[in-house]
Amino acid sequence: MKKLLIIPNAGLLPEELRADFGPISTGMIPLDAEPALCLIARPYLESGFHVAVGAHGDAAAVERQMRRLAAGRASVVDVGPTATIAATVEAVLDRVGRNPESLVVHFADT
């Protein structure tokens, strides 16, 4: 894999936002009728990146979205209950490979 985008997205929304959106991860917040993850991933996919999302709480929903967006060019890694963003990124790298030529980490909640 030459170019890799990792999107750490393992945590669910804080309680105050769950009233509006439900128990979803930050990357699944809808922006302009689609999850933020899609808006983040699309330009990287168009530039030839493989997209790997580190998910946990709503990994199945994230998987469905990424399959629709990037069939075969994206993967979702259920990283389990990681305590830090670094642990999430490390779990993704363990699964998809540690030696891409280019690596970008883009946070789902920024």
SVG drawing of the C-alpha trace seen along z (x, -y; Angstrom):
<svg xmlns="http://www.w3.org/2000/svg" viewBox="-32 -21 40 28">
<polyline fill="none" stroke="black" stroke-width="0.4" points="0.0,0.0 1.6,-3.2 -0.7,-5.9 -2.7,-5.4 -5.2,-7.7 -6.1,-6.7 -9.2,-8.2 -9.3,-7.5 -13.0,-7.3 -13.4,-4.9 -15.2,-7.1 -18.9,-7.8 -20.4,-11.3 -20.6,-12.9 -23.9,-12.6 -25.0,-16.1 -24.9,-15.4 -26.5,-12.0 -29.9,-13.6 -29.7,-15.0 -27.8,-12.3 -28.0,-9.1 -25.0,-6.9 -22.8,-7.4 -19.2,-8.2 -18.0,-11.7 -17.3,-10.7 -20.8,-9.6 -22.3,-13.1 -24.2,-14.1 -22.9,-17.1 -24.8,-18.1 -26.7,-14.8 -23.8,-12.4 -21.5,-11.4 -18.4,-13.5 -16.3,-10.4 -17.3,-10.5 -16.5,-14.1 -13.1,-13.5 -12.3,-10.4 -13.5,-11.3 -10.7,-13.7 -8.1,-11.2 -9.8,-8.3 -9.7,-10.5 -6.0,-10.9 -5.3,-7.2 -5.2,-6.7 -6.4,-3.6 -8.6,-4.7 -8.6,-2.9 -11.0,-3.9 -10.3,-2.9 -13.8,-2.4 -15.4,-0.7 -18.8,-1.7 -20.5,-1.9 -18.1,0.1 -20.9,1.9 -22.5,-1.4 -19.1,-2.9 -18.4,0.3 -21.6,-0.1 -20.8,-3.8 -17.3,-3.1 -18.4,-0.1 -20.9,-2.4 -18.3,-5.1 -15.2,-3.2 -15.8,0.5 -12.5,2.2 -10.5,-1.0 -11.3,-1.4 -11.2,0.8 -12.7,0.4 -10.8,1.8 -12.7,2.5 -9.9,1.4 -11.8,2.3 -12.0,0.0 -8.8,-2.0 -7.8,-4.5 -6.0,-7.0 -5.9,-8.1 -2.3,-6.7 -3.7,-3.3 -6.4,-3.6 -3.9,-4.5 -1.5,-1.7 -4.3,0.8 -5.1,-0.3 -1.5,-0.1 -1.2,3.4 -4.1,4.5 -3.4,2.8 0.4,2.6 3.0,0.3 5.0,-0.8 3.1,-3.0 5.1,-5.5 2.7,-8.2 0.7,-8.3 -2.0,-10.8 -3.9,-10.8 -7.1,-12.9 -9.2,-13.1 -12.9,-12.5 -13.9,-15.2 -12.0,-18.1"/>
</svg>
